[in-house]
Amino acid sequence: MSARPTDPRAMTGSPADEATLRETGDDTGTPVGCTQSVDVLVVGAGLAGLTTAKLLAQQGHGVLLVDRRTTLTGAIRTTGIFVRRTLDDFQLPADCLGPPIRRVALYPPSLRRPVMLESARDEYRVGDMGPLYVATARAAVEAGVRLVLGTRYVGRHGDTFFMAGPAGPVRVRARFVVGADGARSRVARDLGLDRNQHLLVGAEEVFEVPRTEEPPTFHCVLDPSLAPGYLAWVVNDGQHAHVGVAGYAHRFHGGLHRTMQRFGETAPGLNGIDRPDEVERRGGPIPVGGVLRRIACFEGLLVGDAAGAVSPLTAGGLDPCLRLSEHAAAVIDDALRDGRTDALSHYDGATLRARFRGRLMLRRALAQVRTPAMAASAFTLMRTPPGLAAARRILFGDRSFPDPS
Ligand SMILES: Cc1cc2nc3c(=O)[nH]c(=O)nc-3n(C[C@H](O)[C@H](O)[C@H](O)COP(=O)(O)OP(=O)(O)OC[C@H]3O[C@@H](n4cnc5c(N)ncnc54)[C@H](O)[C@@H]3O)c2cc1C
C-alpha cells in the first residue's frame, strides 16, 4: 500500500457543504507537469464512484476521485428512486430521502382505468440526489479520499492516467483505476474491457409540488409512442414531482425532448398542479443489456453503469451501484494488501450476468411492445389474477441486484 501523496484533509479542508467540496476541484494540489502517485484512481463521482472511493479510503488506501462535473449537485442523471431492499440494507442519509411510497398506478395508453397496486410496506423513497451526493462525498473526504471536481479523465499510458483539470493537464500514477464514469465509460475503452451496447435514453423534469391529501404515488404509463421499449412516469411523493420518459433513442418520433413535452401535457398524477416555468432537467443513457462480462483486468475494474450494472427490466441502477461498489472495494482491498495482480479476476461480470437471464428475457419482451394497441392488449393480460401477481412481483418483490460476493 503506497503512502498517500499528502494528507487529503490538509488539502481539502473538512468539507461542510457543497461549496467547500467544489473548492477541492480548483486545484489538484500537484503542480502541472508533475506526476502524483495513488493506490487507486476512481474516475466518476456518481453514486458508484463515491461509494467505492469512500470504502477504499476507509480501508486505509490512498484514493483520488475525479469528476468532470464542477459541482455534485448539477447534471444529475437519475430520478433517485431507491427500492425497499436498498433502504433495508444500506444506511442512506435519512434527511436526503423523500416520503415512503406504497402505491403504484399503471396506465394503458388511453390513461383510463389504471391498474392500482398498493403495498402493505414502504416500497420506494426518492432521494434528494444533490444533497445525497454531497453527503456521500463528505463521508468519502472525511475517510481520506482526495476529491477533485472539474477534471476530466482523458486517457492512459501504462499505469499513468491523464486528466484535464481547470489548471491544465494532470498526470496520476495509480496501482488500480476504477471506471465509475457512467454508461459510456472511457475507462472501459482504455482498459480494453466490455462496453455497454444496449442503451435506453431517459429525460425528466423535476419540480416542487404543494402538499395534498393524495398518497405518494408512482405513476407508470405503458405507451410505446411516448416511451418506446420502456415507461413514461410521474413520481409524486407529495414534495416533488418527477415527470419523465425513457426508451430506445431511435424510436422516439420527433425526438426525446418533444416527446417529453407531449407527455408533460397529459401526464397523470398531477391533478390541479401546474408545472412551474423553471424546472430542473435531468437525463442520460441507461444501459439495459445486463452486467457486462469482462469488467476487470490487471489494471482496474468497472462499477455502476460503466459495468452495465442496471436491471434490464426496471432500469434501476442505484441498488446495483451500491452492491457492486462494495464488492469492487473488497476485491481491490485484497489486491492491494496481498500485492497479487490476479486478485481482480474474482471480479467476474459473467457470473453475475448469468443471474440476469430472466430479466433479460423480460427486457426483450418489453422492447417488442411497439404499438399502443399492443400495450393496451398487455393490460388485458395484466388485469387477470396471474397478471396482477406478476406486476406485484416485479414492482414490490424482494429481488435486487444479486449478491456479487
Ligand atoms: C433519467 C434517468 C432516471 C433514472 N432513475 C433511476 C431511479 O429512479 N432509480 C434507479 O435505481 N436507477 C435510476 N436510473 C439509473 C441510475 O441512475 C444509474 O444506474 C446510476 O445513477 C448510475 O450511477 P453511476 O455512478 O454508475 O453513474 P453516473 O451517476 O452517471 O456517474 C458517472 C460520473 O462519471 C463522470 N464522468 C464521466 N466521464 C468522465 C470522465 N471522462 N472524466 C471524469 N468524470 C467523468 C460523470 O460526470 C458522472 O458524474 C436512472 C437513469 C436515468 C438516465
The ligand as an SDF file (V2000), in Angstrom:
LIG
                    3D

 53 58  0  0  0  0  0  0  0  0999 V2000
  -33.3710    9.6380  -16.4170 C   0  0  0  0  0  0  0  0  0  0  0  0
  -32.8860    8.5130  -15.5350 C   0  0  0  0  0  0  0  0  0  0  0  0
  -33.6110    8.1570  -14.4100 C   0  0  0  0  0  0  0  0  0  0  0  0
  -33.1700    7.0980  -13.6110 C   0  0  0  0  0  0  0  0  0  0  0  0
  -33.8770    6.8010  -12.4920 N   0  0  0  0  0  0  0  0  0  0  0  0
  -33.4650    5.8150  -11.6710 C   0  0  0  0  0  0  0  0  0  0  0  0
  -34.1430    5.5530  -10.4790 C   0  0  0  0  0  0  0  0  0  0  0  0
  -35.0940    6.2500  -10.1170 O   0  0  0  0  0  0  0  0  0  0  0  0
  -33.7240    4.5220   -9.6790 N   0  0  0  0  0  0  0  0  0  0  0  0
  -32.6610    3.7450  -10.0360 C   0  0  0  0  0  0  0  0  0  0  0  0
  -32.3330    2.8030   -9.2870 O   0  0  0  0  0  0  0  0  0  0  0  0
  -31.9660    3.9950  -11.1680 N   0  0  0  0  0  0  0  0  0  0  0  0
  -32.3320    5.0250  -11.9790 C   0  0  0  0  0  0  0  0  0  0  0  0
  -31.6080    5.3130  -13.1020 N   0  0  0  0  0  0  0  0  0  0  0  0
  -30.3460    4.5950  -13.3080 C   0  0  0  0  0  0  0  0  0  0  0  0
  -29.3440    5.1040  -12.2610 C   0  0  0  0  0  0  0  0  0  0  0  0
  -29.4990    6.4630  -12.1000 O   0  0  0  0  0  0  0  0  0  0  0  0
  -27.9020    4.8310  -12.6730 C   0  0  0  0  0  0  0  0  0  0  0  0
  -27.7950    3.4370  -12.8880 O   0  0  0  0  0  0  0  0  0  0  0  0
  -26.9190    5.2680  -11.5990 C   0  0  0  0  0  0  0  0  0  0  0  0
  -27.1320    6.5990  -11.2100 O   0  0  0  0  0  0  0  0  0  0  0  0
  -25.5040    5.1030  -12.1480 C   0  0  0  0  0  0  0  0  0  0  0  0
  -24.5680    5.6670  -11.2650 O   0  0  0  0  0  0  0  0  0  0  0  0
  -23.0370    5.7260  -11.6950 P   0  0  0  0  0  0  0  0  0  0  0  0
  -22.3160    6.2930  -10.5370 O   0  0  0  0  0  0  0  0  0  0  0  0
  -22.6030    4.4140  -12.2350 O   0  0  0  0  0  0  0  0  0  0  0  0
  -23.0300    6.6940  -12.9350 O   0  0  0  0  0  0  0  0  0  0  0  0
  -23.3150    8.2740  -13.0260 P   0  0  0  0  0  0  0  0  0  0  0  0
  -24.2420    8.7220  -11.9680 O   0  0  0  0  0  0  0  0  0  0  0  0
  -23.6740    8.5110  -14.4590 O   0  0  0  0  0  0  0  0  0  0  0  0
  -21.9020    8.9150  -12.6950 O   0  0  0  0  0  0  0  0  0  0  0  0
  -20.8480    8.8660  -13.6310 C   0  0  0  0  0  0  0  0  0  0  0  0
  -19.9800   10.0670  -13.3180 C   0  0  0  0  0  0  0  0  0  0  0  0
  -18.8040    9.9850  -14.1230 O   0  0  0  0  0  0  0  0  0  0  0  0
  -18.4690   11.2810  -14.5510 C   0  0  0  0  0  0  0  0  0  0  0  0
  -17.6460   11.1310  -15.7540 N   0  0  0  0  0  0  0  0  0  0  0  0
  -17.9980   10.5700  -16.9350 C   0  0  0  0  0  0  0  0  0  0  0  0
  -16.9620   10.5900  -17.7820 N   0  0  0  0  0  0  0  0  0  0  0  0
  -15.9230   11.1760  -17.1230 C   0  0  0  0  0  0  0  0  0  0  0  0
  -14.5740   11.4850  -17.4650 C   0  0  0  0  0  0  0  0  0  0  0  0
  -14.0600   11.1930  -18.6870 N   0  0  0  0  0  0  0  0  0  0  0  0
  -13.7950   12.0990  -16.5460 N   0  0  0  0  0  0  0  0  0  0  0  0
  -14.2820   12.4130  -15.3010 C   0  0  0  0  0  0  0  0  0  0  0  0
  -15.5540   12.1430  -14.9360 N   0  0  0  0  0  0  0  0  0  0  0  0
  -16.3600   11.5230  -15.8240 C   0  0  0  0  0  0  0  0  0  0  0  0
  -19.8090   11.9500  -14.7980 C   0  0  0  0  0  0  0  0  0  0  0  0
  -19.6950   13.3450  -14.7320 O   0  0  0  0  0  0  0  0  0  0  0  0
  -20.6450   11.3950  -13.6530 C   0  0  0  0  0  0  0  0  0  0  0  0
  -20.6330   12.2300  -12.5220 O   0  0  0  0  0  0  0  0  0  0  0  0
  -31.9970    6.3770  -13.9430 C   0  0  0  0  0  0  0  0  0  0  0  0
  -31.2520    6.7460  -15.0690 C   0  0  0  0  0  0  0  0  0  0  0  0
  -31.6860    7.8050  -15.8480 C   0  0  0  0  0  0  0  0  0  0  0  0
  -30.8580    8.2030  -17.0460 C   0  0  0  0  0  0  0  0  0  0  0  0
  1  2  1  0
  2  3  1  0
  2 52  2  0
  3  4  2  0
  4  5  1  0
  4 50  1  0
  5  6  2  0
  6  7  1  0
  6 13  1  0
  7  8  2  0
  7  9  1  0
  9 10  1  0
 10 11  2  0
 10 12  1  0
 12 13  2  0
 13 14  1  0
 14 15  1  0
 14 50  1  0
 15 16  1  0
 16 17  1  0
 16 18  1  0
 18 19  1  0
 18 20  1  0
 20 21  1  0
 20 22  1  0
 22 23  1  0
 23 24  1  0
 24 25  2  0
 24 26  1  0
 24 27  1  0
 27 28  1  0
 28 29  2  0
 28 30  1  0
 28 31  1  0
 31 32  1  0
 32 33  1  0
 33 34  1  0
 33 48  1  0
 34 35  1  0
 35 36  1  0
 35 46  1  0
 36 37  1  0
 36 45  1  0
 37 38  2  0
 38 39  1  0
 39 40  1  0
 39 45  2  0
 40 41  1  0
 40 42  2  0
 42 43  1  0
 43 44  2  0
 44 45  1  0
 46 47  1  0
 46 48  1  0
 48 49  1  0
 50 51  2  0
 51 52  1  0
 52 53  1  0
M  END
$$$$
